């Protein structure tokens, strides 16, 4: 999951991508990293909202930051189910910065104990 998050974050920097394409990739990276944190603790969830909401408990992410991820989740849902994607450069920057931090936090958990 972490490797996938890193690849998606890297792919979001490819020249010529639209903001929408970059948003989709960075959002996917944030979700993959968040899911990795949850699984590290032995939990699973099919609900994207819960994966983001649990970040305070799984990696100690500030509430303000997981709420930004939740806002991005809502933006993604509107795009996915209604075909309308409206993002600001500021939201994309915040999503990118939080995702980078999140990957570092998840990696700092270390390998999963067997």
C-alpha positions as CSV (number, residue, x, y, z in Angstrom):
1,X,0.0,0.0,0.0
2,X,2.8,2.4,0.9
3,X,4.6,1.6,-2.4
4,X,1.4,2.3,-4.3
5,X,1.0,5.6,-2.4
6,X,4.5,6.7,-3.3
7,X,4.0,5.8,-7.0
8,X,0.8,7.7,-7.2
9,X,2.3,10.7,-5.6
10,X,5.3,10.6,-7.9
11,X,3.0,10.2,-11.0
12,X,1.0,13.3,-9.9
13,X,4.1,15.3,-10.7
14,X,4.3,14.3,-14.4
15,X,4.4,17.3,-16.6
16,X,1.2,18.0,-18.5
17,X,-1.3,16.5,-16.2
18,X,-4.4,18.4,-15.5
19,X,-5.3,19.5,-12.0
20,X,-8.1,16.9,-12.0
21,X,-5.6,14.2,-12.9
22,X,-3.2,15.3,-10.3
23,X,-6.0,15.4,-7.7
24,X,-7.1,11.9,-8.5
25,X,-3.6,10.5,-8.2
26,X,-2.8,12.4,-4.9
27,X,-6.1,11.4,-3.4
28,X,-5.5,7.8,-4.3
29,X,-2.1,8.1,-2.6
30,X,-3.6,9.5,0.5
31,X,-6.2,6.7,0.6
32,X,-3.5,4.0,0.1
33,X,-1.3,5.4,2.8
34,X,-4.3,5.8,5.2
35,X,-5.4,2.2,4.5
36,X,-1.8,1.0,5.2
37,X,-1.9,2.7,8.6
38,X,-5.2,1.1,9.4
39,X,-3.9,-2.4,8.3
40,X,-0.7,-1.9,10.3
41,X,-2.9,-1.8,13.4
42,X,-4.7,-5.0,12.3
43,X,-7.9,-3.4,11.0
44,X,-9.6,-3.3,7.7
45,X,-12.3,-1.0,6.3
46,X,-14.2,-0.7,3.0
47,X,-15.3,2.8,4.0
48,X,-13.0,5.5,2.8
49,X,-14.4,7.9,5.3
50,X,-13.4,5.6,8.2
51,X,-9.9,5.1,6.8
52,X,-9.4,8.9,6.9
53,X,-11.2,9.4,10.2
54,X,-9.0,6.8,12.0
55,X,-5.8,8.6,11.2
56,X,-5.7,10.4,14.5
57,X,-5.6,7.0,16.2
58,X,-3.4,5.1,13.6
59,X,-0.6,7.7,13.0
60,X,-1.5,10.7,15.2
61,X,-2.5,12.9,12.3
62,X,-4.0,16.2,13.5
63,X,-7.8,16.4,13.2
64,X,-7.6,19.5,11.0
65,X,-5.5,17.4,8.5
66,X,-7.8,14.4,8.3
67,X,-10.7,16.7,7.9
68,X,-9.0,18.2,4.8
69,X,-8.7,14.6,3.6
70,X,-12.4,14.2,4.3
71,X,-13.2,17.3,2.3
72,X,-11.1,15.8,-0.6
73,X,-13.1,12.6,-0.2
74,X,-16.3,14.6,-0.7
75,X,-14.9,16.3,-3.7
76,X,-13.9,12.9,-5.1
77,X,-17.4,11.5,-4.5
78,X,-19.1,14.4,-6.3
79,X,-16.7,13.8,-9.2
80,X,-17.3,10.1,-9.2
81,X,-21.1,10.1,-8.8
82,X,-22.1,13.4,-10.3
83,X,-19.4,14.0,-12.9
84,X,-18.4,17.4,-11.5
85,X,-14.9,18.0,-10.2
86,X,-14.1,21.4,-8.8
87,X,-10.8,21.8,-7.0
88,X,-8.7,24.8,-6.1
89,X,-4.9,24.9,-6.4
90,X,-4.9,25.5,-2.6
91,X,-6.8,22.3,-1.9
92,X,-4.5,20.3,-4.2
93,X,-1.5,21.8,-2.4
94,X,-2.9,20.9,1.0
95,X,-3.8,17.4,-0.1
96,X,-0.3,16.9,-1.5
97,X,1.4,18.2,1.6
98,X,-0.7,16.1,3.9
99,X,-0.2,13.0,1.8
100,X,3.6,13.5,1.9
101,X,3.4,13.8,5.7
102,X,1.1,10.8,5.9
103,X,3.5,8.5,4.0
104,X,6.3,9.5,6.3
105,X,4.1,8.8,9.4
106,X,3.1,5.4,8.0
107,X,6.7,4.4,7.2
108,X,7.7,5.4,10.7
109,X,5.4,2.7,12.0
110,X,8.0,0.1,10.8
111,X,7.3,-3.3,9.4
112,X,4.2,-5.2,10.5
113,X,4.9,-7.7,13.2
114,X,4.2,-11.3,12.3
